[in-house]
């Protein structure tokens, strides 16, 4: 058994062992599928210097080390059986209202960051969950409801502080350690170091409107076809999530939820072709402030266990692709998790496409829709239900390969994804390998799908 007492004397933060107050909060993954992974210790880091000490101590003592921000890694990659570096206390937010530069600690979560931005009425494209931390979001690219207009989270990044595998602390940007900065914009968290600070270029907010529209399943095919075309024809200021989903004990449903940086009258016009196809069972289209829209789009989840796979497509799904998707959702095997299962088409494009594919590590610049396939279950469901849900997901992902590309979104990580290197990183994989060899040649930072 490893003795962690020496580490405690090297840091200002606390070293937590199993049973200590704060240990569970600092190590529990959001995806309960990985709740059984228990670290030997958690370092509640108070600073970048603490992170550096933790990495150095772990390397010298042969202890695996991993960083944890919000714990939202879909594949449980923010927890291990060695030492977890809990970054939640590294969460200071500083806003320069004159320049629009926003500097945040690596453990800062969306709720706190949004609150700081709101005080100055400034926008950075961020996630829609208050508990997700900035590190994982940014390092995997970061797609927001406003990304068609404002770009990815990583596209707003201008500087980041990184603690490397040898314990040194570097600040990188377009001119300093530029190759590492390139990799930090979409190359994935946990690969090259521990990012303890991020600086973003913010911009003024804009008035907005939102939509939430539901249709009965009988109209699913024609509505999805119409919605795809409506989104493709809409300006960059509008983005939406087209969903087909099924919850336990319920009929499947078709939905669209989205945001427009403009008035609701324009938003109604964008959706008119789909509204003309079939009468919605629910429709909410309204003007909102930027901040009201952010709150309206906040993602809520029942939690439990889940798995997600994705594909990227540069154009709308064909009739056959839509039929394949709907047939699978209709046959979802079921579980006790209220989140259920389904498919979502997240609209990308716009400003995302205007950044060259090799300018950052994020490779999916030509994507119009991210096809996100997900399923969920609970611990009480038992291994048979889990097995059936994972088999359903794998079959759906395989079947959708005839209608969408192989590219997959790194932040919707799936530990069982075949061909993950090319799926996640595309033409940027080889350069990421070079960066890895330069900054972490001994692979101090590693996990199942590490570069």
Secondary structure, DSSP 8 states (H G I E B T S, - for coil): ----HHHHTT-SSEEEETTSTTTTTTT--SSGGGTT---SEEEE--SHHHHHHHHHHHHHTT--EEEESS---TT-TT--SSEEEE-TT---EEEETTTTEEEEETT-BHHHHHHHHHTTTEE----S-TTSBHHHHHHT----TTHHHH--TGGGEEEEEEE-TTS-EEEESSSSSHHHHHHHTTS-TTSS-EEEEEEEE-EE---EEEEEEEEEGGGHHHHHHHHHHHHHHS-TTEEEEEEEEE-TTS--EEEEEEEESS-HHHHHHHHHHHHHHS--SEEEEEEE-HHHHHHHT------SEEEEEEEEESS---HHHHHHHHHHHHT----S-TT-EEEEEEE--GGGGGS-TTTSS---TT-SEEEEEEEEE-GGG-HHHHHHHHHHHHHHHHHHTTTS-S---TTS--TT-TTHHHHHHGGGHHHHHHHHHHH-TT-SS--TT--
